[in-house]
Every structure is written in C-alpha cells, then in structure tokens.
Amino acid sequence: MSDHYFTAEPASPDQRRSRTVRLRGDEVAVETAGGVFSPDHVDTGTEVLLRSVPEPPVEGDLLDLGCGWGPITLSLAAASPLATVWAVDVNERALDLTRRNAEAAGAARVHAVRPEDVPEDVRFAAIWSNPPIRVGKEALHAMLRLWLHRLLPGGEAHLVVAKHLGSDSLQRWLDTELGAEFGADRAATSKGFRVLRVTRAG
C-alpha cells in the first residue's frame, strides 16, 4: 500500500526538498518531503483558505488541524506571534517538517504534535484547517466533532473543502450535528473550493 498523507510513518524515502512559497503575501523558505500532503507546492485549497480567512486572534491558542509540512501553521504564527499555535497531524514526517519550518521562520510558539499530545484543557480561539477528507466520512466527522467542540465560546473555525468532495453536505452536517451552540455557513467560494465557517456562540 502506498503512502498517503495520513500515513503515520511514511515508508517512502525521506528526501527533503527546499522550496520558497508565498503565504498570505510573504515569501517563506521551507522544507518539504514525499509522504506528506502536497509536498511540491501550497495546494489550491490551502491557498483559497489563506486568502479567505480573517486575521486570527492576536493571543490565545490557535489550531491547524492536519498541518502537513506547515503552510497554515506558518501563516497563523506570522499573523499572531503572541499566540500559541498547535499544529496537529498523525504523520510523523509532517510534524518534523513543520517543527523545522517553524524554527527556520523564527516562530517560537509553535507546537507540532500528534492529536493525543495536545493537553485536554487547551481550548482554541480559532481553528484553520484543510481537513483530510479522504480519511472517510465516519473518521472525518469524529475528528471534526472532537476538535470543534474545543473552540472557545465566540471562536471560529475555517475549513476548506473541495466542492466535488462533499463540501455542501459537510456544511449541512456541521450545521445540524455539532449542537445548538454551533452554526455553520459558507464564508467563501473559489476555484472549486468552499471555505466553511463554524462559529460557537459566545
């Protein structure tokens, strides 16, 4: 079975590649590698998300759910240097890349960790994510239910999902299955992607 981006320990060679990418208008030097999501460039969905989201809170805990090699994490850290950014992934190679890229960028308040290593009492002022849709609906729903319930009251999550991979049905699920204090709407549409916004009542 070939590696997928949600493989915990990729079997493919860990060949690091240097790239310069543009993240929210800034040129950033990064390392990537095979066995992680979109190793050769910032994928279109992430680009759409980063163009569409509002500025994150200046302080508190922020979450990049499914961080890959770290483009969303680096964007959060650059926008809110006083905040603590949690970069969560199951892929150990992705976590190592995110740690190295954050260190190279001078982002000292980034924690790149597996899901179980986020302390249970941490609550998030904002969540940005290009979630792993291809894990399957049941696993995706369980993951989103877990992490979105850790939003602080008044917090917002922004998720980017391709229309052809079920963004509209996911929006309906988010709006009906998370609980009365949550609401979901479409914040942006571009290049075949939807940016879904989930808000928790304050």
C-alpha positions in Angstrom: 0.0 0.0 0.0 1.5 3.3 -1.0 1.9 6.2 1.4 -0.9 8.6 1.9 -0.7 12.0 3.7 -2.4 10.5 6.7 0.1 7.6 7.0 1.6 7.8 10.5 5.1 6.5 9.4 5.6 7.1 5.7 7.6 4.3 4.0 8.8 6.4 1.1 12.3 7.9 1.3 12.6 11.0 3.5 14.2 13.1 0.8 14.0 16.7 1.9 13.4 19.5 -0.6 13.9 23.2 -0.2 11.1 25.4 -1.5 10.2 29.1 -1.5 6.5 29.5 -1.1 4.2 32.5 -0.8 2.0 32.5 2.3 -0.5 35.4 2.6 1.7 37.7 0.6 5.1 36.7 2.2 7.9 34.7 0.6 8.9 31.9 3.0 11.7 29.3 2.7 10.5 25.8 3.7 11.5 22.2 3.6 9.1 19.6 2.3 9.3 15.8 1.5 7.4 13.0 -0.1 5.0 11.1 2.1 3.2 14.3 3.2 0.3 16.2 1.7 1.1 18.4 -1.3 4.9 18.2 -1.0 5.8 20.3 -4.1 3.7 23.4 -3.5 1.0 25.1 -1.5 -2.1 23.3 -2.7 -5.0 25.2 -4.2 -7.4 24.5 -1.3 -4.9 25.9 1.3 -4.3 29.0 -0.9 -8.0 29.6 -1.0 -8.3 29.2 2.7 -5.4 31.6 3.4 -6.8 34.2 1.1 -10.3 34.0 2.7 -9.8 33.8 6.4 -9.9 36.9 8.7 -7.0 37.8 10.8 -6.6 35.3 13.7 -6.9 36.4 17.3 -3.6 38.1 18.5 -3.3 35.9 21.6 -4.6 32.5 22.9 -4.4 29.0 21.4 -4.8 28.5 17.7 -5.1 25.2 15.9 -4.0 24.0 12.5 -5.8 20.6 12.2 -3.9 18.4 9.7 -0.8 20.6 9.4 1.2 18.7 6.7 4.5 20.5 6.3 3.1 23.6 7.8 1.8 26.3 5.5 -1.3 27.1 7.6 0.8 26.9 10.8 3.4 29.3 9.5 0.6 31.7 8.4 -1.0 31.6 11.8 2.3 32.1 13.6 3.3 35.0 11.4 -0.1 36.8 11.8 -0.3 36.2 15.6 3.2 36.0 17.0 2.0 36.2 20.6 -0.4 33.3 20.2 0.4 29.7 20.7 -0.1 27.7 17.5 -0.9 23.9 17.8 0.0 22.1 14.6 -1.7 18.7 14.7 -1.1 15.7 12.4 -0.8 11.9 12.6 2.1 11.9 10.1 5.4 12.0 12.0 7.3 13.3 8.9 4.9 16.1 8.5 5.3 17.1 12.2 9.1 17.1 11.9 8.9 19.3 8.8 6.5 21.7 10.5 8.8 21.9 13.5 11.8 22.6 11.3 9.9 25.2 9.1 8.6 27.0 12.2 12.1 27.1 13.7 13.6 28.5 10.5 10.8 31.1 10.4 11.5 32.2 14.0 8.1 31.0 15.1 8.9 30.1 18.7 5.3 29.5 19.9 4.5 26.6 17.6 3.8 23.1 19.0 3.8 20.4 16.2 2.3 17.3 17.9 0.2 14.3 17.4 -3.5 14.7 18.4 -3.2 12.9 21.7 -0.3 15.2 22.8 -2.5 18.3 22.9 -3.3 18.9 26.6 -7.0 18.2 27.2 -7.6 21.5 28.8 -6.5 23.6 25.8 -9.3 25.5 24.1 -8.9 27.3 20.8 -9.7 30.8 19.9 -9.5 29.9 16.2 -9.1 26.8 14.1 -7.9 26.8 10.5 -7.8 23.6 8.6 -7.6 21.9 5.2 -9.0 18.6 6.7 -8.1 15.2 5.4 -11.4 14.5 3.6 -10.1 11.2 2.2 -9.9 9.5 5.6 -13.6 8.8 5.0 -16.8 10.3 6.3 -17.0 8.5 9.6 -13.4 9.3 10.6 -13.7 12.9 9.4 -16.9 13.5 11.3 -15.4 12.0 14.5 -12.3 14.2 14.1 -14.3 17.4 13.5 -16.7 16.7 16.3 -13.8 16.3 18.7 -11.8 19.4 17.8 -14.6 21.8 17.0 -16.0 21.2 20.5 -12.7 22.6 21.8 -13.5 26.0 20.3 -13.9 28.7 22.9 -17.3 30.5 23.0 -17.1 33.2 20.4 -14.4 31.3 18.5 -14.4 30.5 14.8 -13.2 27.6 12.7 -12.5 27.9 9.0 -12.3 24.7 6.9 -11.6 24.4 3.2 -13.2 21.6 1.3 -13.4 20.9 -2.4 -17.0 21.1 -3.7 -16.6 17.7 -5.6 -15.5 16.1 -2.3 -18.7 17.0 -0.5 -18.3 20.5 0.9 -22.0 21.2 0.7 -23.1 18.1 2.5 -20.4 18.6 5.1 -21.7 22.2 5.7 -25.2 20.7 6.4 -23.7 18.1 8.8 -21.8 20.8 10.6 -24.8 23.0 11.0 -27.0 20.2 12.4 -24.8 17.7 14.2 -22.5 19.8 16.4 -25.0 21.1 18.8 -27.2 24.2 19.3 -24.4 26.5 20.2 -22.7 25.9 16.8 -23.6 27.3 13.4 -22.0 26.8 10.0 -22.1 28.8 6.9 -20.1 29.3 3.7 -17.5 32.1 4.1 -16.0 31.9 0.5 -16.0 30.0 -2.7 -13.1 29.9 -5.2 -11.6 27.5 -7.7 -13.9 24.7 -6.9 -13.4 25.0 -3.1 -15.7 26.2 -0.3 -14.4 27.8 2.9 -16.8 26.7 5.6 -17.0 28.8 8.8 -18.1 27.2 12.0 -18.9 29.6 14.9 -19.5 28.8 18.6 -21.9 31.1 20.3 -20.3 33.4 22.9 
